[in-house]
Amino acid sequence: MFAALLILMVAGYLWLLFTIARRGDDTHFDNRTRFGHPLVFSLALGVYCTSWTFYGLVGTAATEGLSFLPILLGPVLLFVFGFRLLRRTLKITKRENIRSLADFLASRYGKRQGVATLTTLILLLATVPYIALQLKAVSATLAFLLPEHSLLLKNGTFLIMLSMMAFTLVFGTRRLDVTSYHGGLMGTIAFESVVKLVALMSVAVFAVALLNAELIDVSKDSNVLEGSLFAVPGREEGVNWLNFLTQTLLSACAVFCLPRMFHVTFVECLSENHLRIARIIFPLFLLLIGLAVLVIAIAGDWLLQDVNVAADLFVIALPMRYDSPGLALFVFLGGFSAATAMIIVSTITLSQMLSNDVILPLYLRGVADRNGLREGSKVSSPLVIMRRATIVGVLLLAWVFHLTFPDTAGLTSLGLLAFAVVVQLAPAILGGLLWQGANAYGMYAGLAAGLSILGYTLAPLAIGAGTGAAGGSAGEAFSLSTLLALSANVTGLIVGSMLFRPKLIDRVQARSFTSSEADGGRALAQAGASDILHGDLSGLLRQFLDAGTFRRIFAGQTGGAEARLSSDIIDHAKHALSGVVGVASAQRLVEDLRSETAVGIEDVVSIFEQTSKALQFNQEILSASFDNMSSAISVVNAELQVVAWNRRYEEMFSYPKGMLRVGVPVAELFRYNAEQDLLGEGPVDQLVHKRLKLLQENRPYKFVRHYPLGTVLEIEGRPLPNGGYVTSYDDVTALVQVQTALEKANVELERRVAERTATIQHINDELMKAKGEAELANRSKSKFLALATHDLLQPINAASLYAGSLLDISAGENRRDLSEIRKIHGALQSAEGIINSLLEVARLDTGSLKPEISDFPIDDLLRAIVDEFTVQLKPGCTLRYHPCRTWVRSDPIYLRRIIQNLVSNAVKYTSAGRIVLGCRRRGRDRLEVQVIDSGSGIGLADQAKIFDEFYRQPMHRNLEGIGLGLPVATRFSQLLQHPLRLRSESGKGSLFAIELPRVSEADVAAAVASDNANDSLDSGSPASASASRSLGLRVLCVDDEQQNLDALKSLLRRWNCEVSMATTSSQARALAGHSRPDVLLIDYQLQDVDQASEQHNGLVLAESLLAIWDKGSQASAPVMVCLITGAADDNLPRMASVRGFDFLKKPVKPAKLRALMDQYQRRAGREQQ
């Protein structure tokens, strides 16, 4: 069940990720959209926290204490104190149209393909094992959660890897332009960051709660607390500052050096404002992660001492150890999110670098010379195939690495090793940003030196790494090796750059990356614009902008060439110019106009290079967009010649080979289409002339044309600003067919809806009628059953009283037929039990039972039940009771009925052996009452049936009863909301248990004062010694059944009572006028034929009789009243109690009546004294 739930949860989570990504990719982005919000960008930076952070940092904190902090501290320090460096990198990335970390380094170091290739291979070398590490983390957690599911463990990680591959293939290659904002990817990564943060914080809160409970249990032992819980692991050994500072440096450099972090931080950043907001949110995110890691590590070290589990798995072992599978599943999702986020982004960035910087150049080198410029320029389809192939290759390579991954390698050690490899790019990155003299030769030298030392010194450590973080001497050696490699790298960069003379392109790019203009043109923005002349700016813009844009910039400008321009016009000009040559070049050109300085050779090269890049980029975008449109498009110039079209236009009209060419008159195409009957009916010349005239009018048009073969096209034409037309052709055949079908279907649907509505209405009327009849029949059945059981109880009441009287007489006379009399009495009690069960079922069906919840000691109730059933045990069977002093909250009457039925069931089916009645605590506030017997037991097939009404096991059908005991107990337990459970095995006995809420000690103290003192009347224990004592009371009995009166009279006279009887209210009033009794025993339901016009019952008549007696004698003792009835009304005991009356339920047990009469006699004696 747990495994199935885990699979469903992972599948649902993956579906949710796909949904978020699809929604994000279908949205147009700017800074104001939901997926382009700065908060999304800030949370997406959480891709930094992988499964290493989620699991491995907890292990580091548990084993080395605060040594886990550097991994989180480095990025925090960089975002807080190194923001200017981040901002400069962002502006360079946007200005240079940089798409990846390899592109960044290649652009900085002379746009060399070798730099990009080398960078890509280094990142591949470091990232593929790291992706495998994420797969291993998922596999390890699956193995911990589902150790017994070997098949799932074997294939689960592979299936998850395939799902990540599908996600990356769908959402990582939808657009070739990787510099555009990927809202689906960013939204998904931000969502996963929230999931892993909430998961870690949830475990931390859970751990705090567990620690609090532990503190309460061991609070008396202060030495234990001081010596273990509050001692941060690793504190005794102190912090290794060399490791601490080295890891802080590595983690800070990771923002620049890890491909996923560079991509999210710089490539996907929409604006400087996003980075500024992330400067606050991202450090807070890492702070919360660190706090949660510390709490979980402390709790795991304290609470999991007796569990053999790796410290890396504390975060998921805590909820599993303390029975919180739901939290464990959520924690697995958090770790799963941490792993998948890293896999997705890293795979996308690697595929972009491999396809763009390694595979694509080789492809173009082989294709360009063979196919020419036209074919060589259309590389969109091969590029998509390349990226998809590299995605599959990278993930399969990571999977192979995962299969051969050494089991002894710990998450933290391998994570730091990957950091050490990629951080070797840090000198080249930071040196390229800060030192203009750095060049590609120095970068090669530095990387060669650093990687050589790193491979030589860290290879033994990597091979011998343990499962946890590298610590002690190994950790120190790791830090020393990394620092030594970085030092050699920096030295190589400096020496190599100084020994080799840079080329012109190196100097141009170095100046572009390191000049103050990289930080933005703040001085230019703040300077005045009045010193720029109209003639100078217009001369500059004419070289780069088209005529339409040029006219819009200077619209409304007056004055000649010497007129000075306003700041608004200059800002507009810079914006238009930056779209062609780039922001930095545009600002530089405008600044040169102001300062009248010459442009250096580096600036000239940079300007035209950026212009060429912008033009090439715009051409690629236009070509890709044009060819991939679903609409057929053709463009006609002012001379009505075709100058452009897309692939869909060729497919739609199928012109003869050679007809469709640049410069062909559109009239030729019109004539061809007219001859093919594609322009409608009429002379060909007339059809052609009509369409040429429409184009010459230079106004938009739109119409729908039906073609002979059933094709329907929607044609829309719009005039171009400088003359000519762009026309789009959309095939709407399917849409028209669907519309026609929908119209027909709508008519048919309306007809069918009307028919079905009438049918449903008829069925609904019939169902309502049947429901009413069924409810009426059920009410009639319940009413009949209640009335029938009441009428049956009347003779049984009389017979029970007679049998009780006979038992008293026979016991004193030692008669030979005493056994038969007892059997008669037992049979009457059985009949009474059956009728009471039927009555209870009827009252449950009608819903008239309303429990009255109170607090009471369970011991009193259980002892009474034990006393009741001890005398019913079979020879060789014992009933053992374990006393319980606990108070419970329930309805004592209904609860007693439940336990009576359970004990009765045990007594009935246990011929020999032992029956045990006792209680067990369940948690802090629950109590379970258990009835255990060694009887015949219940087979598995019968366990679900025995709670059905009237069902009895075939082997026990010869025993007395009708099969209502357990069903009634079940119905009462549901009414009281007390869970009832069964555990049994055929031939080995049964256990029935009901779970109750316990009462706190404070509530017990409050309830003791209001404890009911009349429990002795309900015990049902037989009167023994008092049965022979003479009562000497005057008793008036009122009942509309003469046989009940005769039975009462017989029993009361044996107790030496003077008995008067009345069957009607008039008789009772007449007797009240002549004599005053000591006791009034009166029925509730009186069929008073003398007063048929009035509504009479026992309560009303008793009050009337008391009023008569009170008038007759003020000094006499009050008459004691007991209401006796078999009516099924739960309110009668309360109504009698309010009036000061006692209450007995028919059939009346002689013992209870005798106990009540003894009480009346004692009360009468005290009042006479």
N, C-alpha and C positions, 0 to 999 in steps of 0.2 A: 504493500500500500504506500509506504514511504517512497519507494523507488518510482512508482507510477506518478505520485504527486510531484516528485522532483522533475521527472521528464516533462510532465504537462506544464510545470512552471517555467522551465527553460524554454520550451517551445513557445509558450505565450509571451515570454520576455523577448525572444528573438522576433516574434511577429510585431511586438510593440516597437522594437528598434527599426524594423523595416518601415513601419507606418510613419514614425517620426521622420525618418530620412526621406521618404517619399513626399511627405507634406513640405518638408524644408526645401527640397529640390524643385518643387512646383511653385515656389513663392518667388516673386521679384524682390530683390534685396536692395536695401539702402540702410542708412543708420536708424531709420525709424520703424522698420518692420520688426516683427516679433523674433524671427530667427537671426536678424542682424543686430539685436540689442547688445549693448556692451556687457550686460550680465551674462549672456550666452557665451560671448567670447571669453570672459573672465573664468567662467566655470569650465569651459573647454580646455583651459590651461591645466585643469586637473588631470589631463592625460599623462602628466608627469608621474602621477602616483599609479604605479602598475601593481601587479600581484606581489611584487617584491615589497612595496610599501605596505600593502594590505596584510600580508602574512609575514614576510621576512623581517620587517622593522619590529614587529611584536616579538619575534624571536630574538632579535638583537637587543631590544630593551630588556627582555627577561634574562638574558645571559650576561650582558655587558652594561646594563643600566643606561645612563645618559649618552652612551656612545652612539645611540641611534639618531641623535639630534642633527648632526652635520648634513645628512641627506635632505632634511627639510630646511635647515638653516641657510644653506647656500643660495637657493632661489629667493628666499625671503630677503637676504642681504642685497642680492643683485637688484631686485625690483624696488627696494627702498632706497638704496644708496647709489645704484648704477643705472638710474632711470635715463640719464642723458645718453648713455651708451646704447641702451635699448631703443631710444627714440631715433638716434642717428641711424642705427641699423634698419629700422622700419622705413625711414625716408629713402635710404639708398635702395632698399628692396623694391619699393613702389616706383621710384624713379627709373631704375634700371630694368624694370619688368622681370625681376628675378623670380624663378619658379621653385627653387629648391636650394638646399645647402651646397650641393655640387655646382649649381648655376652661380651661386654667390661667389664662391672661391674662383671659379673659372672666369667670371666677369672681372673680379678684382685683379687677377694675375694674368692680364693680357688676353683674355678670352681664349685661352688655350684649351683645346679639347683634351689634352693629356691631363691637365689639372682636374677637369670634371670627371674623367674616367678613373683616375687614381682615387679621388674623393669617394666616388660611388663604390669602388671595390672595398675601400676601408670601411665604409658604412655598412656594406653588405656583410663583411666579415664580422662586424660587431653586432649587427642587428639580428641576423638569422639565429644565432644562439639565444639571443634575448627573446625572440619570438617563441623559440622552443621552450624557453624557461616559463613563459606564460602558459603554454600548453601543459607543461609539467605541473604547474601550480593547480590548474583545473583537474588534472588527473589525480594529483595527491589528495585534493579535497574530496573528489568522488570516491577514492579508495577509503578515505576516512569515514565518509557518510554511509557508503554502501559496500562494506567489506565482503559481504556474501554474494554480491552480484558480479561474478567474474566476467560474464559476457558483456554486461553493460560497461564495466571498467575497461574491457579490451577495446570496445568500439565507440564508447561514449565520447572520448576526447577527439577521435577521428571525425565523428559526425559533427561535433562542435566546430572543428577546424574547417570542415566543408561548408558549414553555414556561414562562417566568417569569410570564406572564399567567395561564396555567392554574394554576400553583402558588398564586399569590396569590388567584385566584378560589376555589380549593378550600379553602385553609387560612386565608384572611384573612376569610372571611365565614361561617364555620360557626356562630359564636356572635355574637349581637348585643351581648352584654355584653362590651365591650372591656376592662373593668377586671379581668375574671377572667384567670387566668394561662393564656397560650397556650403550653403545653408543646411542641407540635409545632414552632411557629415558633422558640421559644428553643433547642430542641435542634438544629434545623437550622442556625441562625446560629452556635451554639457549635461545631458540627462544622465548618462552613466556616471559622471562625476558626482552628481547629487545622490545617486543610488549608493555608491560606495561610501560617501561621507555619512549618509544617514545610517547605513548598515554598521559602520564602525562606531558611530555615536550610540546606536541602540545597544550594541554589545557592551559599550562602556557604562551606560546607564544600568544595564542588567548586572554588570560586574559590581557596580557600586551597591546595588541592592543586595547582592549576595554577600559582599563584604560587611555590610551593615548587619545582616543576620548573623554572620560569623562573629562579629564583634560582640553582639548581645550574648552569644553562647559562651564566649571565652573572656568576657569582660572582667571576670574576677581574677583572672591570671594576667596581671599586668606585665609580668616578665615575658610571657609568650608574645604579647602584642608588641612590646618594645623590641624584642629580639628578632621578630620575623616580619610582621606585616608592614611596619613603617620603615624597614630597612630596604632602601632602593637597591635592587640587584646590582652587584658590581661596585657598590660605593666603597666597600672596604679597600679595594685595590686602587681606587682613584682613577681619574680620567687620563688616558694616554693622549697627551696633547698633540703629539706628532700625527697620530691617526686622526684625531679630531680635526685639526687644521687641514690635513690633506683631503679628507673626505668633504669638508666644507668647500674647498677649492674645486674639487671634482664636480660636486653637485651644482655649484654656481656656473661652471663652464658648460654643464649639460644643457642649459637653455639654448646656448649657441650651437653646441656640437651634436646633440641628438637630432636626427632628421625629423622625428615627430614633433619635437618642441620647436625647432626652427620653423617648421611649416605652420603650426598653429599660431605661434607668437608673431611671426612677421608676414608670411604669405597670406594667411587668412584674416589678418587684422584690417578692418575697414578704415580706421582713422586713428589719429593720435589720441583722440578722446577715449577710444576704446582701451588703448594701452594705459592711459592715465587712470581710468577707473579700475582696470585690472591691477594696477599698482597697490590698490587698497584691498580688493576682494581676494586676489590670489594668495597673498601672505596670510590673510585671515583663514582661508581654506586650509592652508598647510598648518596653521596653528591649531585648528580644531582636529586635524588628523593626528598631529603630534600628541595632543592632550589625550585623545582616545587611545592611542597606542600605549602611552604610559600607564593609563588606568588598567587596560586589559592585561598588560604585562605584569603589573603588581598583583592583580586579582588571580591571573593564571598561576603565577609562582606560589601564591598562598593557597588557592583552592584546589589545584590539580597536583598536589604533591604526591598523592597516592595513585595517580594515573600515569601510565607509561605512554606519554604523548609528547611529540616534538614541540619545542617552544614555538616554532613557526606556525603551528596549528592551534595555538591557544585561542585565537579569535573565534574559531568554530567549535573547539572542544568544550568551551565553557557552556554554551547553550545545550549541547548534546549531553554533557555530564549532568546538568541540572534540569533535565526533562523539559526542554523548550524546543521541540522540533520545528515549530513555526519560525522562531527566531533563527534557528540554524539554517533553514532554507533561505531566509532573507539574507543571512550572512553569505551563503554560497552565491547568491545573486550579486552581492557586493564584490566579492572576489572575482566572479565571472565578468562583471562589468570592468573591473580594473584590468583584467587580462585582455578582454576583447577590444577595449578602446585602444590599447597600445598596439595590438595586432593590426587593427583596421588602419590606423593612421600610418604606422610604420610601413605596412605593406604598400599602401598607396604611394607614399613618398619614395620608397625604394623602386617601385615599378616605374614611376615617372623618371627617376634618375637613370635607371637602367635603359629604358626605352629611348629617352631623349639624348643621353650622353654617351651611350655605349652602342646600342643596337641601331638606332636611327642613322647615325653618321655612316656606319658600314652599309646600311641599306641604300642611302642616297648616293654613296660613292659608286655602288654597282649599278644603280638604276638611272641616275641623271644622264650619264653619257649615252646610255643605250636608248632611252625613250624621249629625250629632249625635254625642253622646259615645260611644255604643257602637261605632259604626263608626270614629270618629276615633281611639279608643284602640287599635285593632288595626292597628298600622302595621308589624308585623314583616315581612310579605311585601314591601310597598313599600320598606321600608328595606333589605332584602337586595338588591332590584333596584337601588336607588340606589347602594349600595356597589359592586356588581359593575359597574354602568355607569361609575362614576367610575374604577374600576381600569382598565377597558378604555380609557377616555378619556385618563387620565394617561399610560399606556404608549404609546398611539398618538400622543399629542402629543409625547412624548419621541422616538418614532421619526421623526416628521416633522422635529423639531429636529435629530436625528442626520443625516438626509439633507441638510439645508441647513447643517450644521455647517462652519465655516471650517476648511480643512485646516491653516492656519498656527497655529491656536490650540493652545498646549501644555497638557498636563494640569495642571501646577502653577499656571500663570497663571489658568486657568479655575476651578480649585479654590479659589484664594484669592479670586477675584471672588465666587464663590458664598458663601464665608464672610463676605465683607464685607457682602453683602446681608442674610443672616439674622442677623448679629451686631447689626444695628440694633434687634433685639428685646431685646438684652441690658439696656439701661437700663431698659426697662419691666419685665423679669423681676426683675432684681436690685433695682431701686428699689421694686418692689412687695413684695419680701421684707424689705427693710431700712428703708424709710421709710413710715411710716403716712400721711403727708400726700400721697403720690402718688395721683392720680386719673386717670380715663379721659381728661379733657380734656388733661392734661399728656402722657399717652401719645400722643394724636393729634398734638399739637404737636411732640413730640420726633421721632416717626417722619416727619412731613412735612419737618422741617428736615434730619434725617439723610439720608433717601433722596434728597432734592433735591440736596444737596451731593454725595452719592455718585454719582448719575447724571450730574451735570454734570462732575465731575472724572475719573471712571473710564471713562466711555464711550469717549474716544479711546484709552485704554490697552487696553481690551477689544477694540476693533476692530483695533488694530495689534499684538496680542500675538503673540509668536513661539512656536515649538514647544516651547521649554524654559521654565524658570522665568523670571519677570520679574527682570531683574537690572540693576545699574548705576543709572542715573538713573530708568529706568522703575520699578524696584522701590522706589526711594526715594519717587517720586511716588505710587506705590500706597499706601505706608505713611502718607505725609502726608495723602492724601485720606481714608483710612480713619479716622485719628485725628481729622481735622477734622470728619468726618461724625458720629463718636461724640460729640465735644465739643458739636456743635450739637444732637445728640439729647438729651444730658443736660441742656443748658441749656433746651431746649424743654420737657422733662419737668418741670423745677423751676418755670420761669416759668408754664407752663400750669396746673400744679397749684395754684400760689399765686393765680392770677388768678380762677379759677372755683371757686365754692363747691360742695363735694361734697354729694350727696344722702345720705339716711339709709342706703340700701343700700350706698353707697360706704364710709361710715364703718364699717358692720357688717363688710363684707368686709375692709377695711383692718385692722381690729382683729383679725380672725380670722387674717390672714396674718402680721401683724407682732408680735403679742403673744408673751410668753414661753411661753404654752401651746402654741404651735406646736412648741416644742422638746420637748414631752412633759410629762406631769404628774409629774415626778420628785419635787417637793416633796410632792405629794399622796400619792404612793406611800410616801414615807418617813415621813409623819406618822402619828401614832397614830390608831386608829379608835374609841377608847373614848368619845369625846365626841359620837358620833352616837346619837340615841335611836331606839328601835324605832318609836315612834309617828310621828316625823318621816319616817323612811325609808319606812315602809309607806304613809303618806299620799302621798308622792311617787310611789312605784311604782304605786299603784292608778290613777294618771292615764295611765300609759303601757303597762302590761303586762296580759295576760289573767290570768284567775283561776288557771289551772293553773300558769303560770310563777310567779305570786306565791306560791302555796302551796309550790312546790318550794324557793323561796329561803328561806322562813322555817320549813321543816320542822325540828322539833326545838328551835326557839327557845322558851324559857320566859320568863316575866316579862311585865309589862304594858307600857304605852306609854312609861313612863319608864325601862325597862331599856335598858342600853347594849349595843350589838351588838359581836360579835367581828369581827375583820378578815376572816375567811373569808366571813362573810355579806355584808359590804360589798363584797368583791371580786366575789362572785357577782352581787350586785345591779348593780354597775357594768357587768359583762359583759353581763347581760341588757338593761340600759338602753341600752348603746351600740349594740345591734342595732337599736334604734328611733330614737334621736336622734343617734347618732354618738358616737365616743369622746370627743372634746373636750367636747361638750355634757354627756355623762354625768358626766365628771369635774367639770365646772363646777357642775352641779346638786348633786352630793354635797358638793363643797367649800362651797357656799352653806349646806348643812345644818349643816356643822361651824362655819362662821364666823358664821352667823345674819345675813348681810348681804343687802341687797336686790339683786335682779337688775336691771341697767340695761336701758334700752330696746333697746340694741344686742344685749345678751345674749338678751333675750326674742325679738327678731326672729330672731336666729341659731338659737336653740333650736328654735323652731317651724318655721323654714325647713328645718333639718336633719331634724326629725321628718317634715315633709311629704315631703321628698326621700326619706327612708328608706321611708316608707309607699308612696310612688309607685313606688319602685324594686322593693319587695317585690311589689307588685301586678302590675307588668309582668312580673317574673320568673315569678310564679305563673301568670299568664294565658298567657304564651308557652309555659311548660312544659306546662300543662294541655292547651292546644289542639294541641300538636305531639306528644303521646304517641301511640304506635301502639295502645295499649289504649283501649277505650271505658270511661269512668269516669262514675259517677253518685254524688252525695252526698245522703244523706237525713238530716234533723235528728231530734231526739228525738221530735218529734210525727209522725214517719214521713211527712214532706213532702219532696219533691224540692227542693233548694236550689241545686244546681250540677251541671253536666254539661259534657262537652267535645264537640268537633265529631265525633269518631269515634263517640260514643254516638248522636248524631242519625243518622249515616249507617248505623249497624249495624241500628237497629230501625225506622227510617222511620215514626215516629208521624205521625198526621194533623196538619195544620197547626193550631196553637193548642192542641194537647193538652199538649205539652211546654213547661211554663212554671214559673217560680219559685213554689213553694208548692203545686203540684199534689200531692194525696195519692198516695203510691206505690201504694196499692191500685188506683187507676184504671189505672195503667200495667200492673200485674199482670193485671188483668181483661182489658185489651185484648190483652195477649200470650197469655193463656189462650184467648181467643176466636179468635186466629190460629193455634192449635195450636202455640204456641212453648214451652209449659210442660209438655208431655207429655199423656198420656191421663188422663181422669177428668173429673168434674163441675167446672165453672168455679169455683163457690164454694169447693169443697174445695181446689182448687189455689191459689186466692188466700189462703184461710185458712192453709194450710200455710206459705206464704212469709211472711205477716205474723207468724205465730207464731215463725218462725225469727229474724226481726228483733227481736222483743220479748224473746227469750232473751238478747240482747246478748252473743253469743259468735261467734267467727270460724267461717267455713265455706268449703269449697272443693269443687267437683265439676265434672264434665265433662258437657255436655248435647249430645245429637245432635238436630239439627233435621231436619224432613221433607225438605228439598231437599239434604240431605247435608252441610250446614254443621255444624261441631263447635265449640262454645265452651267455654272453660275459665273458670268463674265463681268469683271469690274475693271474699269480703266480710269486712271487719274493722270492729269497733265503734269509734266515736270516744270520746274521754275523757269528754265531756260529754253523751253520748247521741247516737244516730244511727249511721249506717253509711256507709262508703265502699266501693263495689263496683266491681270491675274485670272487664271482659269481654274476653278475648283469643280471637281467631279462630285456632284451632289445626287447622283443616281440612287445610291443606297438610301440617302436621306429622304428623297422624294418617295421612294418605294415604301420606306418605313412609315412616312407620313400618311400615304394612301392606305397602307395596311392598318395603321392606327385608327384612321377615320372609320374604316369598315369594322374593325374590332370594337371601336367605341360604341357603334350602333348595336352590334351583337351583344356587347357586354352590358349595355343598358337594359336590353331585353332580358338577358339572363339574370341580371341583378334583380329586376322586378319580379321575375318568376321565383328566384331563390328567396327573395325577401318575403314573398307571400307564403312560401313553404316553411321558411324558418319561423314566421309569425304563427303559423298554424301549429307547428311542432312546439313552439314556446308555450302557446295556450294549452296544448295537451299536457305538456310537462308541468305547468303551473297547476293545472287541474289535478294531475296525478300526485303532485307534491302535496297539495292541500288534502287530498283523500288519504295519503299516507300519514301525514301529520295527525289528521283527525283519528285515523285508525290507531296510531301509536298512543295518542292521548287517551282514547277510549280503552285501549288495552291496559295502559298503566292505571287508569282510574278503576277499571274493573278489577285488576289485580289487587290494588290497594283496598278496595271495598270488600273483595272476596276474602282476602287475608284477615281483614278486621272481623268479618262475620265468622270466619273459622276460628279465630282466637277466642270468641265468646264461649263456645262449649268447651274448648281446650282449657280455658281459664277455670271453668267450673270443675272439669275433670281433674285438673292439677290440684285444686284446693281439696277436693275429695280424697285424692291419692295421698296428699300430704297429711291429711287428717288420719287416714287409715294407717299410714306409716307410724305416726305418733302412737296410735292405739296398739298397733301390732308390736311395736318395739317394747311397749310396757307389758304386754300380755304374753310375749314369746310364742306367737302363733306359728303353726306349721306352714301356713300359706304366706308367710312374710316374704319369701323369695318371689312368689308370683306378684305380690303387691309392688315390690321393688321393680320388677320387670315392667309392670303397668306404668309406674311412675317414670321409668327410663324411656319407655315408648312415647309417653306424652311429652317428655323433654325433647326427644328427637323430632317429633312432629312440630313442636314449638320452634325448634331451630330451623327446620325446613321452611316453615311459614315466614319466619323472620327474614330468612335469606331472600325468599321471593319478594317480600315487602321492601327490603333494601334495594333489590334490583329495580323494582318499579320506581322507587324514589330516585334512584340514580338516573334512570331513563328520563324521568320528568324534569330533572335538574332542580328538584326542590331542596336538596341537601346543601346547607351552607355551613361550612366548618367554622367553629369558634376557637380561634387560636389563643393559647395561653401558655404560660411557663409553669412547669410542674416537675417533680422528681420522678424519673423513670422507674426508680426502684419500687415505689408503692404500687405502680401499675403492674409491673412484672411479678411481684410477690403475690398479688391477688390472682393473677393468671396461674401461677404455679400452684397455689392452694386449690384453685378450681379444678385443675386437671390431674392433681396427684391421686385423687380418689378414682380416676377413670383409667389409670394405667393397667395394662395387662400383666398377668403374672410373669415374672422374669424380665420386666422392663423397668427402668429407673428414669426419673426426671431430675436432672442436676441443674441448679441455678447458680450462676456467678453474680453475686450482688454488684450493683452499679450505683454510685452516688451522684451521678451526673444529672443535671436538670436539662430538659429538652423543651423545644417550642413546637407545639402541635395542638391538635384537637384531641383531648384525652379519650373521649368516647370513641371516635372513629379509629384512633390509633390502637386502642384496646381491642376493637373489633378485628383489626388487621392481624394483630399478634395472636389473638384467640384463634383465628382461622388457621394461622400457620402452625401453632402448637397443636391444635385439634387435628390437623392433617398429619403431623408427626406421630401423635398418639395413635391415630387410626391405622397407620400403615407400618408401625413398628411393633411387631409381635414379641420380640425379645431383643435385649440390648440396652442402649442408653440414648436418652434424649438430653441435649445440652441447650440451655437458654442463657445467653450472655450478651455483652456489649464489647465493641472495639472502637477506638478513636480513629477517625479518618481526617487527617489534617488538623488545623487549629480550631475549626468551628463546626465539625461534623461528627456524628456518632452513628455507628451501625449496630442495630440489634440483630443478632443472629440466632436462628433456630436450626440446630444440627441434630440429625438422627442417624441411626445405624440400620434403618429399615431396608425395604426392598429396592429403593432407589428408583430413578426415572430414566428410561432410555432416551438417547439423543433424539429419536424420531418423535417421542411424546412430549419433549420439553416445551415445544412451542404450542402444543395443543391443550395442555392441562390448564391453561389460563382461559380457555374458551368455556362458555357457559354450558353446563350439563355434560361436559366431556369427562369420561372416566376411563382409566386404563383397562384394557380387556381382562387382565389378570385379577383386578380388584372389583369387578362389577358385582360380586356376591356380598360385598360389604355394604353397610348402611350408608345413606347419603344420596344426593342427587347431582353432585358435581358443581355446587355453587360456591364452595368455600374459597377456593383460590381466585375465581373470577371476581367475587365480591371484594376480596382483599386487594386485588389489582386495581379495581375501580376506585376503592377508597384511597389507595396510595397515589393514584393519578389526581384525585380530587385534592389531596393534601400536598401534592408535588413532592412526595417522598419516593425516590427511586427504589424499586423492588428488583432484586436479582436472585437468580437461581444457579446453583452449581451442583450437579448430581451425576452419578454414574450407576448404571443398572447393577444391582446386587451389592452396592457399596454405600448406600445411604444418600442423604441429600442435605444441602445447606440452603436455607432461605434467609435472606437478609434484607432489611429495610434501612435506608439511610435517612437520618434526622438531623435538623440543625441543633447544635448545642447552645446553651445559654451561658453567657459570661458570668463571672463571679459577682460582678456588681449587680447584674439583673437578678441573680439568684437571691441576693440579700434583700432586694426590694420585693421579690415574690413570696418570700417566706412569710411575711406578715399577713398576706392575703390568702394563705393556703386554705383550701376547702376542708372544713371540719366534718363534712357529712359523707366522707368516702366509705365509712363503715356500712352505710345503707346500700351501697352499690357492690359490695364485695360478693354478695350472693352466698356467703358462708352459712351453713345451717346453724340455727339456734340449738343449743344443746342443753346446757344446765337450766336456762330460763324457760325451756319449753314446758316444764312441769310446774312452774310457779303460777299461782292463781293471780289473774289480773284484776278482776273485780271492777271493770269499767262498763259504763253505759255507752252503747254504740248504736248509732243510727246509720243504716246502710241504704243507699239510694241507687238503684240500677234498673234499667228497663227490661233486663233479662232475669226472669224469675229463677232460672237454674243457677245463675251466678249468686243471687241473694241466698238461695238455699245452701249452696256450698260455703259461702261466707258464714252464714249462721251456724252451720255444723262445726266449722273450725273455731269460731269465736266462742261458742258455748263450751267447747272443751277447755278453753282458757278461762272459764268462769266469767264470761262477759254477758251482760244483759243486752240482748240484740233486739232492735226494732227495724222493720224493713218497709220500704216504699218503692213502688215501681213508677209512680208519676209524681209530678211536682205538687199536685193538689194533695196527694196522700202525705207527702213530706211536710207540707205546710200545716196540714191538720195535726200530724204527730208533733210538730214543733210547738204548736199552740198548747199541747197538753203536758209535754215533758221536755226537759232540757238534758241532752246527752253530754257525755264527756268527749266523745269522738264522733266525727261525721266522716264516713267513707262514702264517696259519691262518684258516680260515673260521669264522664264528660258528655258523651253523645247520648241524649235522652230523647226517645220518640214519644213525646208528651201529647197524647191524643186529646187530653182535656183542654190543652191550651194551644190548639192547632194554629190559631191566628197569630201567636207570638213566637218569636225565635228564642228557644230555651237551650241552655247547655248547663253542664255541671257547675261551672264557675259562677254563672249568673244566679243559679238556684242557691248555691252555697252562700253567696253574699246576702241573698234575700232571707235565708234561714237565720244567718247570724244576726241580721237586723232584728228579726222577731225575738230571738233569745236575748239580745241586748236590751230591748225594751222591757222584757218581762222581769229581769233580775239584774240589777246593776252591780250587786256585790259578789255575784258568783264568778268562778274562774272562767276564762274564755274557752269556748269549744275549740278543740283541735281538729283541723280539717286535713284530709288527704284525698287528692284527686286521683282516681284510678281509671285508666282508659287504655284502649288499644288503638287509638287514632294515630295516623301517621302524620303528625304535625310537630316539627322540631321546636316550635315556639311555645308549646304547652308547658314544659318544665319552667321556662322563664316566666310565663304568665301566672303560673301557680306560685312561684317563689315571690313575685312582686306582691301578691296578696297575703303572703305569710302562710301559704298552704304547702303541704308536702306532696310528693308526686310518686306514684308507682305505676309501672307499665304492665299491662296484661300480656300474657298470663301472669298472675301474681304468684310469686314463689312464697310458700308458707314461711320459710325462714326469714325472708325480708319483711313480710308482714308482721311476724312475731317480734323482730328486732324493733320495728317501728312502734308497735303497741307497747313493748317494754319501755321505750323512751317516753311514750305518752303517759304511762303509769307513773314513772318517776317524776315527770313534770307535774302531773295532777297531785302527787303526794306533796311536793314542795309547795305548791300553791295553797293546799289545804292547811299546811303548817303555818 
